[in-house]
Amino acid sequence: MSLLDLLPLNENEIELVTTVVRQWCEDHRVLIESGRGRVAMTTAVGLVISGDHSPEGLAEALGSCMRIEQYKRPTD
């Protein structure tokens, strides 16, 4: 994860994104520093920027997006 990914977010949004992504990574046994972890972080930031601000909504949207991403690149 790059700090540049978090620049457009306020403090509450940064906390929301990091909490949801850490939980997603833990649930899926993915290191947050790995390629999939970085994709999850970037995806979550984009979702928050587009207006998803509840933890539950963000977690659900992130899960959906990451399932789609998995089918795009199944070897990652």
Buried (B, 14 or more C-beta within 10 A) or exposed (E): BEEEBBEEBEEEBBEBBBBBBBEBBEEEEBEBEEEBBBBBBBBBBBBBEEEBEEEEEBBBBBBEBBEEBBEEEEEE
